[in-house]
Amino acid sequence: MKSADLLSLSRLASSLGLTAQDWQYLRKPIITTFIIFHLVCNFSYLFNNHPFFSSIVTTVWPYYAYLGLDQNWGVFAPKPREDNPHMVAMISYRDGSTRMWLYPRVERYNLFERMFKERYRKFGDDNTVWPKFRLLWADLAIYIARRNYFDRDNPPETVTLIRMSRHIDPPEIGLHKLLNGPHNEVDPFLTYNVRADDLSNLTDADLTDNARGRN
């Protein structure tokens, strides 16, 4: 551990009313407990689909996700993911018109492009479209509304997030079938009513940039 980290811990101990002698006595057990705790968390994540270890993961997940350490093992046994999803959004405007916004689909990029856009699959297909990450849905809807705002007189009023998916057959059934066929299952999982303050700080230049970048 770096000297700066030890100094910070020492200051924390002082703020808690511990003497230098108390801290020397307690610091090794505290640091050791912290390390063991993270080893248990990491070990549990390796067995994320095991019922016992899943109960541990469920308990510590908010802490793990906050630190950016969350890992998804949905493609591994004993229960790999059964659906292949992607996300789209339907934006409704004040004048009654609608527009579909397509989330990037990495499988449609060439190999070179995928190297730089893999994060889109991780964020969208692996995380955001699933109920476990519902805390991200409203912010994502606001982002989409802002990116699809082109005209001051015709702002977006609602954004509907839609999960499109295709069931993945088990190997004994799906072998030799089309690997990634049409995603025909439709699940609208959020309709967000856009508020005026969601769009209030966008400038005319931002709207122009949005219009240039329409997909």
N, CA, C and O of each residue as an XYZ file, in Angstrom:
860
protein
N       0.843     -1.195      0.000
C       0.000      0.000      0.000
C       0.877      1.242      0.000
O       1.886      1.290      0.703
N       0.496      2.259     -0.792
C       1.299      3.466     -0.917
C       1.323      4.252      0.389
O       0.399      4.176      1.199
N       2.420      5.022      0.575
C       2.555      5.822      1.789
C       1.434      6.837      1.912
O       0.978      7.129      3.018
N       0.976      7.386      0.767
C      -0.123      8.362      0.800
C      -1.404      7.709      1.298
O      -2.170      8.323      2.040
N      -1.640      6.445      0.883
C      -2.831      5.725      1.354
C      -2.745      5.471      2.857
O      -3.731      5.624      3.579
N      -1.545      5.078      3.324
C      -1.378      4.840      4.756
C      -1.574      6.122      5.555
O      -2.137      6.100      6.649
N      -1.104      7.243      5.002
C      -1.287      8.520      5.680
C      -2.763      8.878      5.775
O      -3.218      9.389      6.798
N      -3.518      8.606      4.698
C      -4.956      8.887      4.714
C      -5.663      8.039      5.755
O      -6.535      8.527      6.475
N      -5.282      6.751      5.837
C      -5.877      5.869      6.837
C      -5.519      6.335      8.247
O      -6.343      6.267      9.160
N      -4.301      6.802      8.414
C      -3.873      7.287      9.723
C      -4.681      8.512     10.140
O      -5.078      8.637     11.298
N      -4.921      9.414      9.188
C      -5.732     10.591      9.487
C      -7.166     10.203      9.820
O      -7.788     10.793     10.703
N      -7.694      9.194      9.098
C      -9.040      8.712      9.397
C      -9.099      8.161     10.817
O     -10.056      8.403     11.551
N      -8.054      7.412     11.193
C      -8.010      6.852     12.550
C      -7.986      7.968     13.588
O      -8.653      7.874     14.619
N      -7.224      9.019     13.322
C      -7.156     10.149     14.253
C      -8.509     10.825     14.387
O      -8.897     11.224     15.485
N      -9.239     10.958     13.269
C     -10.558     11.589     13.324
C     -11.555     10.765     14.108
O     -12.554     11.293     14.598
N     -11.289      9.459     14.233
C     -12.169      8.571     15.001
C     -11.764      8.500     16.473
O     -12.362      7.760     17.254
N     -10.753      9.271     16.840
C     -10.325      9.304     18.238
C      -9.363      8.210     18.618
O      -9.171      7.951     19.805
N      -8.738      7.544     17.625
C      -7.788      6.480     17.916
C      -6.386      7.061     18.068
O      -5.989      7.944     17.308
N      -5.654      6.575     19.030
C      -4.265      7.007     19.204
C      -3.391      6.282     18.183
O      -3.823      5.332     17.532
N      -2.148      6.758     18.062
C      -1.203      6.121     17.141
C      -0.971      4.663     17.524
O      -0.803      3.803     16.660
N      -0.963      4.399     18.819
C      -0.751      3.029     19.269
C      -1.946      2.145     18.913
O      -1.788      0.999     18.492
N      -3.161      2.711     19.093
C      -4.362      1.962     18.716
C      -4.339      1.631     17.227
O      -4.658      0.517     16.813
N      -3.955      2.628     16.437
C      -3.955      2.412     14.986
C      -2.921      1.362     14.590
O      -3.196      0.537     13.719
N      -1.767      1.369     15.192
C      -0.761      0.358     14.886
C      -1.272     -1.047     15.214
O      -0.926     -2.019     14.543
N      -2.090     -1.134     16.245
C      -2.646     -2.430     16.657
C      -3.760     -2.883     15.715
O      -3.905     -4.078     15.459
N      -4.551     -1.932     15.196
C      -5.749     -2.271     14.429
C      -5.546     -2.289     12.913
O      -6.322     -2.922     12.197
N      -4.530     -1.614     12.423
C      -4.463     -1.388     10.983
C      -4.300     -2.685     10.181
O      -4.912     -2.848      9.126
N      -3.464     -3.612     10.693
C      -3.282     -4.854      9.946
C      -4.560     -5.688      9.882
O      -4.904     -6.168      8.802
N      -5.293     -5.888     11.011
C      -6.561     -6.620     10.904
C      -7.574     -5.935      9.979
O      -8.295     -6.612      9.246
N      -7.634     -4.591     10.006
C      -8.584     -3.871      9.149
C      -8.236     -4.062      7.680
O      -9.101     -4.379      6.864
N      -6.954     -3.867      7.347
C      -6.528     -4.007      5.955
C      -6.685     -5.455      5.484
O      -7.106     -5.706      4.355
N      -6.346     -6.400      6.356
C      -6.495     -7.818      6.000
C      -7.960     -8.172      5.767
O      -8.283     -8.885      4.818
N      -8.849     -7.674      6.633
C     -10.287     -7.928      6.465
C     -10.785     -7.348      5.148
O     -11.574     -7.984      4.449
N     -10.332     -6.147      4.806
C     -10.721     -5.512      3.546
C     -10.296     -6.357      2.350
O     -11.071     -6.554      1.415
N      -9.062     -6.853      2.385
C      -8.562     -7.682      1.284
C      -9.344     -8.988      1.182
O      -9.721     -9.402      0.086
N      -9.592     -9.647      2.334
C     -10.336    -10.901      2.324
C     -11.763    -10.685      1.808
O     -12.292    -11.502      1.055
N     -12.375     -9.578      2.224
C     -13.718     -9.258      1.753
C     -13.758     -9.190      0.227
O     -14.666     -9.739     -0.397
N     -12.775     -8.516     -0.372
C     -12.763     -8.393     -1.829
C     -12.418     -9.711     -2.509
O     -12.912     -9.984     -3.603
N     -11.597    -10.519     -1.894
C     -11.318    -11.845     -2.452
C     -12.580    -12.698     -2.468
O     -12.836    -13.409     -3.440
N     -13.378    -12.632     -1.389
C     -14.640    -13.377     -1.344
C     -15.595    -12.870     -2.420
O     -16.258    -13.661     -3.091
N     -15.664    -11.537     -2.584
C     -16.531    -10.959     -3.624
C     -16.106    -11.431     -5.008
O     -16.937    -11.843     -5.817
N     -14.799    -11.366     -5.271
C     -14.306    -11.790     -6.576
C     -14.560    -13.269     -6.825
O     -14.968    -13.663     -7.918
N     -14.316    -14.083     -5.804
C     -14.557    -15.520     -5.934
C     -16.033    -15.796     -6.209
O     -16.368    -16.650     -7.029
N     -16.913    -15.069     -5.520
C     -18.353    -15.261     -5.705
C     -18.775    -14.891     -7.113
O     -19.642    -15.548     -7.690
N     -18.176    -13.849     -7.678
C     -18.526    -13.453     -9.032
C     -18.127    -14.495    -10.058
O     -18.736    -14.574    -11.125
N     -17.115    -15.296     -9.756
C     -16.741    -16.367    -10.673
C     -17.816    -17.445    -10.739
O     -17.843    -18.242    -11.677
N     -18.706    -17.474     -9.741
C     -19.788    -18.449     -9.689
C     -21.122    -17.710     -9.624
O     -22.007    -18.049     -8.837
N     -21.238    -16.689    -10.476
C     -22.374    -15.771    -10.371
C     -23.719    -16.457    -10.551
O     -24.728    -15.960    -10.050
N     -23.762    -17.600    -11.261
C     -25.033    -18.277    -11.488
C     -25.263    -19.443    -10.533
O     -26.246    -20.170    -10.674
N     -24.383    -19.628     -9.576
C     -24.585    -20.651     -8.549
C     -25.500    -20.065     -7.473
O     -25.253    -18.950     -7.014
N     -26.551    -20.781     -7.056
C     -27.540    -20.201     -6.121
C     -26.937    -19.627     -4.845
O     -27.316    -18.535     -4.421
N     -25.995    -20.352     -4.223
C     -25.421    -19.860     -2.970
C     -24.601    -18.597     -3.198
O     -24.772    -17.601     -2.494
N     -23.713    -18.640     -4.180
C     -22.863    -17.489     -4.431
C     -23.659    -16.313     -5.008
O     -23.284    -15.156     -4.820
N     -24.756    -16.613     -5.710
C     -25.604    -15.533     -6.222
C     -26.198    -14.720     -5.084
O     -26.389    -13.511     -5.217
N     -26.495    -15.381     -3.956
C     -27.047    -14.650     -2.807
C     -26.012    -13.682     -2.246
O     -26.365    -12.595     -1.790
N     -24.737    -14.068     -2.275
C     -23.671    -13.161     -1.834
C     -23.544    -11.990     -2.803
O     -23.435    -10.836     -2.390
N     -23.558    -12.307     -4.101
C     -23.417    -11.268     -5.121
C     -24.552    -10.262     -5.030
O     -24.328     -9.059     -5.160
N     -25.778    -10.749     -4.805
C     -26.928     -9.852     -4.699
C     -26.746     -8.867     -3.554
O     -27.136     -7.704     -3.659
N     -26.155     -9.334     -2.463
C     -25.963     -8.479     -1.289
C     -24.924     -7.387     -1.538
O     -25.123     -6.239     -1.140
N     -23.829     -7.737     -2.187
C     -22.720     -6.782     -2.351
C     -22.753     -6.058     -3.686
O     -21.901     -5.207     -3.941
N     -23.727     -6.380     -4.554
C     -23.717     -5.807     -5.900
C     -23.762     -4.281     -5.924
O     -23.012     -3.690     -6.701
N     -24.597     -3.596     -5.120
C     -24.586     -2.119     -5.179
C     -23.200     -1.536     -4.918
O     -22.784     -0.586     -5.581
N     -22.491     -2.110     -3.951
C     -21.128     -1.643     -3.650
C     -20.184     -1.937     -4.815
O     -19.361     -1.099     -5.184
N     -20.309     -3.121     -5.385
C     -19.441     -3.520     -6.488
C     -19.713     -2.680     -7.731
O     -18.782     -2.249     -8.412
N     -20.986     -2.451     -8.022
C     -21.349     -1.664     -9.191
C     -20.883     -0.220     -9.041
O     -20.452      0.400    -10.013
N     -20.969      0.317     -7.820
C     -20.532      1.696     -7.575
C     -19.048      1.855     -7.885
O     -18.626      2.892     -8.399
N     -18.257      0.835     -7.574
C     -16.817      0.892     -7.841
C     -16.468      0.513     -9.272
O     -15.302      0.573     -9.662
N     -17.479      0.117    -10.066
C     -17.216     -0.286    -11.445
C     -16.599     -1.661    -11.564
O     -15.942     -1.954    -12.562
N     -16.796     -2.519    -10.563
C     -16.205     -3.854    -10.562
C     -17.181     -4.940    -10.978
O     -16.815     -6.115    -11.022
N     -18.419     -4.567    -11.285
C     -19.443     -5.554    -11.627
C     -19.054     -6.311    -12.895
O     -18.553     -5.723    -13.854
N     -19.289     -7.605    -12.886
C     -19.006     -8.451    -14.045
C     -20.197     -9.358    -14.292
O     -20.810     -9.867    -13.353
N     -20.520     -9.554    -15.559
C     -21.659    -10.399    -15.916
C     -21.152    -11.691    -16.549
O     -20.321    -11.674    -17.457
N     -21.674    -12.810    -16.046
C     -21.247    -14.112    -16.545
C     -22.413    -14.815    -17.237
O     -22.561    -16.033    -17.136
N     -23.241    -14.034    -17.943
C     -24.474    -14.574    -18.515
C     -24.272    -15.589    -19.622
O     -25.213    -16.299    -19.976
N     -23.053    -15.683    -20.190
C     -22.844    -16.636    -21.284
C     -22.236    -17.947    -20.785
O     -21.879    -18.808    -21.590
N     -22.115    -18.105    -19.466
C     -21.483    -19.294    -18.913
C     -22.506    -20.183    -18.202
O     -23.570    -19.726    -17.784
N     -22.149    -21.475    -18.078
C     -22.965    -22.425    -17.338
C     -22.993    -22.020    -15.864
O     -22.113    -21.276    -15.431
N     -23.971    -22.481    -15.079
C     -24.973    -23.487    -15.454
C     -26.216    -22.922    -16.147
O     -27.057    -23.702    -16.594
N     -26.363    -21.609    -16.252
C     -27.554    -21.059    -16.889
C     -27.162    -19.890    -17.786
O     -27.315    -18.732    -17.397
N     -26.657    -20.184    -18.982
C     -26.292    -19.090    -19.895
C     -27.531    -18.337    -20.358
O     -28.652    -18.842    -20.287
N     -27.304    -17.136    -20.829
C     -28.407    -16.286    -21.290
C     -29.184    -16.970    -22.408
O     -28.599    -17.626    -23.269
N     -30.498    -16.814    -22.389
C     -31.363    -17.490    -23.347
C     -31.908    -16.558    -24.425
O     -32.667    -16.988    -25.293
N     -31.522    -15.277    -24.373
C     -32.016    -14.323    -25.361
C     -30.869    -13.477    -25.879
O     -29.943    -13.140    -25.140
N     -30.943    -13.138    -27.156
C     -29.960    -12.272    -27.788
C     -30.645    -10.935    -28.076
O     -31.445    -10.854    -29.008
N     -30.353     -9.881    -27.298
C     -31.124     -8.645    -27.400
C     -30.385     -7.525    -28.133
O     -29.167     -7.567    -28.306
N     -31.146     -6.536    -28.552
C     -30.589     -5.225    -28.865
C     -31.665     -4.197    -28.528
O     -32.817     -4.558    -28.288
N     -31.298     -2.936    -28.510
C     -32.205     -1.892    -28.029
C     -32.485     -0.862    -29.116
O     -31.599     -0.479    -29.880
N     -33.738     -0.427    -29.164
C     -34.133      0.704    -29.996
C     -34.964      1.638    -29.130
O     -35.373      1.272    -28.028
N     -35.209      2.832    -29.625
C     -36.055      3.790    -28.905
C     -36.992      4.460    -29.894
O     -36.618      4.740    -31.034
N     -38.210      4.713    -29.445
C     -39.193      5.437    -30.246
C     -39.419      6.793    -29.596
O     -39.825      6.880    -28.437
N     -39.148      7.853    -30.359
C     -39.301      9.213    -29.852
C     -40.563      9.819    -30.452
O     -40.746      9.793    -31.669
N     -41.427     10.361    -29.610
C     -42.649     11.041    -30.065
C     -42.480     12.540    -29.857
O     -42.024     12.990    -28.806
N     -42.861     13.312    -30.892
C     -42.679     14.759    -30.858
C     -44.003     15.484    -30.648
O     -45.080     14.895    -30.734
N     -43.889     16.778    -30.371
C     -45.065     17.591    -30.066
C     -46.085     17.573    -31.199
O     -47.289     17.580    -30.941
N     -45.622     17.549    -32.458
C     -46.548     17.602    -33.591
C     -47.169     16.245    -33.913
O     -47.900     16.122    -34.896
N     -46.890     15.232    -33.105
C     -47.468     13.907    -33.315
C     -46.603     12.969    -34.128
O     -46.928     11.789    -34.254
N     -45.510     13.464    -34.683
C     -44.619     12.609    -35.456
C     -43.772     11.742    -34.523
O     -43.631     12.035    -33.336
N     -43.223     10.687    -35.077
C     -42.375      9.773    -34.310
C     -41.095      9.506    -35.081
O     -41.023      9.691    -36.296
N     -40.097      9.071    -34.350
C     -38.802      8.742    -34.957
C     -38.182      7.595    -34.189
O     -38.238      7.550    -32.960
N     -37.592      6.669    -34.924
C     -36.932      5.540    -34.266
C     -35.432      5.812    -34.175
O     -34.792      6.197    -35.154
N     -34.891      5.605    -32.984
C     -33.461      5.749    -32.736
C     -32.883      4.356    -32.514
O     -33.407      3.584    -31.711
N     -31.804      4.035    -33.223
C     -31.212      2.706    -33.167
C     -29.950      2.722    -32.325
O     -29.018      3.476    -32.604
N     -29.922      1.896    -31.301
C     -28.697      1.754    -30.515
C     -27.669      1.000    -31.353
O     -28.037      0.074    -32.074
N     -26.381      1.373    -31.279
C     -25.364      0.706    -32.104
C     -25.362     -0.808    -31.907
O     -25.366     -1.296    -30.777
N     -25.357     -1.550    -33.025
C     -25.304     -3.015    -32.985
C     -23.922     -3.444    -33.459
O     -23.606     -3.371    -34.647
N     -23.110     -3.890    -32.516
C     -21.703     -4.153    -32.798
C     -21.538     -5.257    -33.833
O     -20.583     -5.237    -34.609
N     -22.465     -6.230    -33.854
C     -22.323     -7.343    -34.800
C     -22.438     -6.884    -36.251
O     -22.101     -7.639    -37.163
N     -22.907     -5.664    -36.476
C     -23.027     -5.144    -37.839
C     -21.806     -4.331    -38.276
O     -21.749     -3.850    -39.408
N     -20.828     -4.180    -37.374
C     -19.604     -3.468    -37.719
C     -18.553     -4.456    -38.207
O     -18.623     -5.651    -37.919
N     -17.583     -3.944    -38.945
C     -16.469     -4.805    -39.322
C     -15.534     -4.987    -38.123
O     -15.706     -4.349    -37.085
N     -14.561     -5.853    -38.284
C     -13.701     -6.221    -37.162
C     -12.963     -5.011    -36.600
O     -12.834     -4.883    -35.383
N     -12.482     -4.130    -37.455
C     -11.746     -2.967    -36.994
C     -12.647     -2.047    -36.178
O     -12.229     -1.545    -35.134
N     -13.883     -1.815    -36.638
C     -14.814     -0.937    -35.925
C     -15.212     -1.534    -34.585
O     -15.382     -0.806    -33.608
N     -15.360     -2.843    -34.532
C     -15.754     -3.491    -33.279
C     -14.727     -3.267    -32.181
O     -15.083     -3.183    -31.006
N     -13.468     -3.169    -32.548
C     -12.418     -2.974    -31.549
C     -12.641     -1.702    -30.745
O     -12.277     -1.634    -29.571
N     -13.242     -0.688    -31.379
C     -13.430      0.599    -30.716
C     -14.856      0.804    -30.204
O     -15.116      1.765    -29.480
N     -15.775     -0.080    -30.567
C     -17.177      0.105    -30.203
C     -17.728     -1.029    -29.337
O     -18.933     -1.096    -29.093
N     -16.853     -1.914    -28.876
C     -17.296     -3.024    -28.036
C     -18.011     -2.536    -26.788
O     -18.898     -3.218    -26.274
N     -17.631     -1.355    -26.294
C     -18.262     -0.820    -25.084
C     -19.767     -0.621    -25.271
O     -20.523     -0.694    -24.303
N     -20.208     -0.370    -26.508
C     -21.637     -0.200    -26.748
C     -22.390     -1.490    -26.460
O     -23.455     -1.468    -25.843
N     -21.832     -2.626    -26.914
C     -22.486     -3.908    -26.641
C     -22.521     -4.181    -25.144
O     -23.527     -4.644    -24.608
N     -21.408     -3.887    -24.476
C     -21.332     -4.152    -23.039
C     -22.361     -3.318    -22.282
O     -23.078     -3.833    -21.425
N     -22.427     -2.027    -22.605
C     -23.352     -1.147    -21.898
C     -24.805     -1.449    -22.236
O     -25.654     -1.498    -21.346
N     -25.093     -1.652    -23.513
C     -26.477     -1.823    -23.933
C     -26.979     -3.246    -23.812
O     -27.881     -3.523    -23.020
N     -26.398     -4.162    -24.599
C     -26.933     -5.524    -24.686
C     -26.715     -6.319    -23.406
O     -27.566     -7.122    -23.023
N     -25.576     -6.102    -22.737
C     -25.271     -6.884    -21.541
C     -25.865     -6.282    -20.271
O     -26.064     -6.993    -19.286
N     -26.149     -4.981    -20.285
C     -26.537     -4.332    -19.042
C     -27.873     -3.598    -19.132
O     -28.848     -3.998    -18.496
N     -27.916     -2.533    -19.915
C     -29.018     -1.585    -19.814
C     -30.382     -2.183    -20.149
O     -31.384     -1.763    -19.571
N     -30.452     -3.134    -21.051
C     -31.762     -3.652    -21.466
C     -32.383     -4.597    -20.441
O     -33.521     -5.033    -20.618
N     -31.658     -4.918    -19.376
C     -32.152     -5.884    -18.407
C     -32.631     -5.182    -17.135
O     -32.067     -4.158    -16.749
N     -33.669     -5.722    -16.478
C     -34.267     -5.059    -15.303
C     -33.286     -4.771    -14.174
O     -33.505     -3.846    -13.391
N     -32.213     -5.543    -14.078
C     -31.237     -5.331    -13.008
C     -30.641     -3.926    -13.066
O     -30.186     -3.396    -12.053
N     -30.646     -3.325    -14.263
C     -30.042     -2.010    -14.446
C     -31.089     -0.936    -14.721
O     -30.819      0.033    -15.431
N     -32.279     -1.107    -14.161
C     -33.355     -0.142    -14.402
C     -32.990      1.256    -13.894
O     -33.575      2.240    -14.349
N     -32.045      1.366    -12.969
C     -31.647      2.680    -12.473
C     -31.030      3.540    -13.572
O     -30.936      4.757    -13.410
N     -30.603      2.937    -14.692
C     -30.014      3.688    -15.798
C     -31.039      4.129    -16.838
O     -30.728      4.956    -17.695
N     -32.253      3.590    -16.777
C     -33.192      3.770    -17.878
C     -33.591      5.232    -18.095
O     -33.590      5.716    -19.227
N     -33.926      5.925    -17.022
C     -34.386      7.312    -17.168
C     -33.275      8.192    -17.739
O     -33.529      9.014    -18.619
N     -32.052      8.026    -17.247
C     -30.938      8.823    -17.762
C     -30.676      8.533    -19.239
O     -30.365      9.440    -20.011
N     -30.804      7.261    -19.625
C     -30.616      6.909    -21.030
C     -31.706      7.546    -21.896
O     -31.427      8.032    -22.992
N     -32.946      7.542    -21.403
C     -34.047      8.161    -22.149
C     -33.816      9.665    -22.320
O     -34.103     10.223    -23.379
N     -33.302     10.311    -21.288
C     -32.996     11.747    -21.382
C     -31.904     11.983    -22.424
O     -31.995     12.914    -23.225
N     -30.878     11.144    -22.411
C     -29.802     11.273    -23.400
C     -30.364     11.155    -24.815
O     -30.011     11.939    -25.696
N     -31.238     10.175    -25.028
C     -31.812      9.970    -26.360
C     -32.676     11.162    -26.763
O     -32.639     11.599    -27.913
N     -33.457     11.687    -25.814
C     -34.287     12.860    -26.111
C     -33.414     14.046    -26.523
O     -33.742     14.766    -27.466
N     -32.326     14.242    -25.827
C     -31.433     15.372    -26.127
C     -30.759     15.195    -27.489
O     -30.577     16.169    -28.220
N     -30.389     13.959    -27.833
C     -29.733     13.715    -29.111
C     -30.704     13.787    -30.284
O     -30.281     13.943    -31.430
N     -31.988     13.675    -30.008
C     -32.998     13.688    -31.066
C     -33.887     14.930    -30.996
O     -35.044     14.908    -31.416
N     -33.332     15.990    -30.467
C     -34.012     17.291    -30.387
C     -33.427     18.174    -31.492
O     -32.259     18.557    -31.438
N     -34.257     18.492    -32.498
C     -33.770     19.208    -33.675
C     -34.419     20.568    -33.883
O     -33.843     21.436    -34.539
N     -35.622     20.762    -33.326
C     -36.416     21.956    -33.649
C     -37.022     22.512    -32.366
O     -37.712     21.794    -31.643
N     -36.766     23.793    -32.079
C     -37.310     24.420    -30.871
C     -38.832     24.330    -30.821
O     -39.417     24.220    -29.744
N     -39.463     24.376    -31.979
C     -40.923     24.359    -32.033
C     -41.510     22.959    -32.001
O     -42.729     22.793    -31.945
N     -40.652     21.959    -32.036
C     -41.154     20.586    -32.074
C     -40.249     19.677    -31.229
O     -39.562     18.809    -31.769
N     -40.253     19.878    -29.902
C     -39.372     19.078    -29.032
C     -39.912     17.661    -28.837
O     -41.105     17.422    -29.023
N     -39.047     16.726    -28.467
C     -39.523     15.380    -28.109
C     -40.328     15.421    -26.816
O     -39.974     16.126    -25.870
N     -41.417     14.655    -26.788
C     -42.274     14.629    -25.603
C     -42.188     13.318    -24.837
O     -42.278     13.314    -23.609
N     -42.017     12.215    -25.538
C     -41.849     10.924    -24.858
C     -40.759     10.125    -25.563
O     -40.535     10.257    -26.766
N     -40.094      9.299    -24.774
C     -39.104      8.353    -25.298
C     -39.471      6.974    -24.771
O     -39.568      6.779    -23.559
N     -39.676      6.022    -25.666
C     -39.987      4.654    -25.278
C     -38.796      3.764    -25.605
O     -38.400      3.646    -26.764
N     -38.230      3.142    -24.583
C     -37.118      2.210    -24.775
C     -37.683      0.821    -25.033
O     -38.569      0.355    -24.317
N     -37.160      0.165    -26.065
C     -37.706     -1.121    -26.509
C     -36.578     -2.138    -26.616
O     -35.552     -1.885    -27.248
N     -36.785     -3.287    -25.990
C     -35.835     -4.390    -26.121
C     -36.322     -5.322    -27.234
O     -37.394     -5.918    -27.133
N     -35.527     -5.436    -28.285
C     -35.784     -6.397    -29.348
C     -34.899     -7.611    -29.090
O     -33.721     -7.456    -28.771
N     -35.439     -8.796    -29.221
C     -34.621     -9.967    -28.893
C     -35.044    -11.184    -29.709
O     -36.098    -11.213    -30.343
N     -34.185    -12.167    -29.662
C     -34.430    -13.458    -30.302
C     -34.012    -14.542    -29.324
O     -32.936    -14.474    -28.729
N     -34.871    -15.548    -29.160
C     -34.564    -16.650    -28.258
C     -33.398    -17.466    -28.813
O     -33.348    -17.760    -30.007
N     -32.471    -17.826    -27.940
C     -31.322    -18.637    -28.332
C     -31.642    -20.102    -28.035
O     -31.822    -20.482    -26.878
N     -31.710    -20.902    -29.063
C     -31.990    -22.325    -28.876
C     -30.791    -23.030    -28.266
O     -29.654    -22.635    -28.521
N     -31.020    -24.074    -27.458
C     -29.893    -24.854    -26.933
C     -29.158    -25.542    -28.080
O     -29.724    -25.718    -29.159
N     -27.903    -25.934    -27.857
C     -27.088    -26.487    -28.952
C     -27.740    -27.641    -29.699
O     -27.619    -27.741    -30.920
N     -28.432    -28.515    -28.969
C     -29.003    -29.686    -29.633
C     -30.128    -29.312    -30.600
O     -30.483    -30.093    -31.482
N     -30.692    -28.094    -30.424
C     -31.753    -27.630    -31.328
C     -31.222    -26.577    -32.301
O     -31.587    -26.568    -33.477
N     -30.370    -25.703    -31.809
C     -29.927    -24.575    -32.622
C     -28.747    -24.846    -33.522
O     -28.400    -23.998    -34.343
N     -28.112    -26.015    -33.396
C     -26.953    -26.314    -34.218
C     -27.318    -26.258    -35.694
O     -28.334    -26.819    -36.105
N     -26.502    -25.589    -36.487
C     -26.660    -25.418    -37.936
C     -27.773    -24.444    -38.308
O     -28.062    -24.264    -39.491
N     -28.406    -23.809    -37.311
C     -29.387    -22.779    -37.623
C     -28.689    -21.437    -37.794
O     -27.510    -21.297    -37.468
N     -29.430    -20.437    -38.315
C     -28.899    -19.100    -38.480
C     -28.426    -18.568    -37.134
O     -29.182    -18.568    -36.163
N     -27.181    -18.117    -37.077
C     -26.570    -17.756    -35.793
C     -27.279    -16.581    -35.129
O     -27.559    -16.619    -33.931
N     -27.565    -15.553    -35.893
C     -28.191    -14.366    -35.303
C     -29.302    -13.879    -36.232
O     -29.146    -12.894    -36.954
N     -30.420    -14.589    -36.194
C     -31.541    -14.256    -37.065
C     -32.274    -13.016    -36.599
O     -31.830    -12.345    -35.669
N     -33.398    -12.703    -37.237
C     -34.164    -11.496    -36.886
C     -34.604    -11.508    -35.423
O     -34.994    -12.543    -34.883
N     -34.533    -10.332    -34.796
C     -34.990    -10.184    -33.420
C     -36.475     -9.798    -33.455
O     -36.818     -8.626    -33.611
N     -37.344    -10.794    -33.309
C     -38.777    -10.587    -33.503
C     -39.552    -10.369    -32.208
O     -40.718     -9.977    -32.250
N     -38.928    -10.614    -31.064
C     -39.616    -10.424    -29.790
C     -39.460     -8.970    -29.343
O     -38.347     -8.451    -29.259
N     -40.597     -8.319    -29.057
C     -40.614     -6.883    -28.770
C     -41.081     -6.656    -27.335
O     -42.141     -7.138    -26.935
N     -40.293     -5.926    -26.574
C     -40.632     -5.650    -25.172
C     -40.354     -4.181    -24.845
O     -39.214     -3.836    -24.533
N     -41.373     -3.301    -24.909
C     -41.167     -1.910    -24.467
C     -41.001     -1.886    -22.951
O     -41.925     -2.250    -22.224
N     -39.851     -1.467    -22.473
C     -39.592     -1.581    -21.040
C     -39.576     -0.247    -20.303
O     -39.462     -0.228    -19.078
N     -39.689      0.866    -21.019
C     -39.807      2.159    -20.337
C     -40.392      3.181    -21.295
O     -39.970      3.267    -22.448
N     -41.368      3.962    -20.820
C     -41.825      5.147    -21.531
C     -41.567      6.340    -20.623
O     -42.117      6.435    -19.526
N     -40.730      7.237    -21.092
C     -40.303      8.390    -20.291
C     -40.921      9.648    -20.864
O     -40.802      9.919    -22.059
N     -41.591     10.429    -20.000
C     -42.147     11.715    -20.393
C     -41.076     12.787    -20.240
O     -40.640     13.092    -19.129
N     -40.662     13.349    -21.355
C     -39.564     14.315    -21.357
C     -40.026     15.622    -20.714
O     -41.075     16.161    -21.064
N     -39.232     16.119    -19.774
C     -39.531     17.378    -19.094
C     -38.789     18.530    -19.771
O     -37.780     18.331    -20.447
N     -39.309     19.720    -19.574
C     -38.693     20.895    -20.197
C     -37.250     21.071    -19.726
O     -36.379     21.435    -20.516
N     -36.992     20.813    -18.430
C     -35.634     21.027    -17.932
C     -34.647     19.968    -18.433
O     -33.436     20.156    -18.317
N     -35.153     18.845    -18.996
C     -34.256     17.875    -19.606
C     -33.567     18.439    -20.847
O     -32.487     17.990    -21.230
N     -34.212     19.437    -21.471
C     -33.720     19.985    -22.733
C     -33.288     21.439    -22.613
O     -32.830     22.031    -23.590
N     -33.427     22.022    -21.426
C     -33.335     23.470    -21.273
C     -31.967     24.055    -21.599
O     -31.886     25.188    -22.074
N     -30.899     23.317    -21.358
C     -29.572     23.900    -21.536
C     -28.953     23.599    -22.896
O     -27.760     23.832    -23.091
N     -29.743     23.085    -23.843
C     -29.233     22.843    -25.183
C     -29.256     24.134    -25.988
O     -30.258     24.848    -25.986
N     -28.173     24.436    -26.669
C     -28.077     25.649    -27.476
C     -28.509     25.359    -28.911
O     -28.709     24.207    -29.294
N     -28.648     26.424    -29.692
C     -28.981     26.257    -31.111
C     -27.881     25.471    -31.821
O     -28.159     24.693    -32.734
N     -26.632     25.678    -31.399
C     -25.525     24.920    -31.993
C     -25.659     23.427    -31.695
O     -25.341     22.591    -32.541
N     -26.131     23.096    -30.496
C     -26.349     21.689    -30.150
C     -27.415     21.075    -31.050
O     -27.255     19.949    -31.520
N     -28.495     21.804    -31.291
C     -29.562     21.302    -32.153
C     -29.056     21.097    -33.573
O     -29.430     20.132    -34.239
N     -28.200     22.013    -34.038
C     -27.624     21.871    -35.368
C     -26.742     20.638    -35.448
O     -26.786     19.898    -36.430
N     -25.939     20.417    -34.412
C     -25.092     19.222    -34.371
C     -25.948     17.956    -34.348
O     -25.614     16.965    -34.997
N     -27.059     17.992    -33.595
C     -27.957     16.839    -33.577
C     -28.493     16.525    -34.961
O     -28.541     15.366    -35.374
N     -28.897     17.579    -35.678
C     -29.445     17.386    -37.017
C     -28.403     16.802    -37.969
O     -28.728     15.977    -38.823
N     -27.162     17.229    -37.820
C     -26.095     16.692    -38.686
C     -25.809     15.225    -38.383
O     -25.424     14.463    -39.270
N     -26.001     14.835    -37.122
C     -25.634     13.474    -36.728
C     -26.790     12.501    -36.694
O     -26.674     11.441    -36.078
N     -27.903     12.822    -37.333
C     -29.045     11.900    -37.333
C     -28.639     10.542    -37.885
O     -27.907     10.440    -38.869
N     -29.156      9.460    -37.198
C     -28.914      8.122    -37.755
C     -30.177      7.641    -38.448
O     -30.201      6.536    -38.990
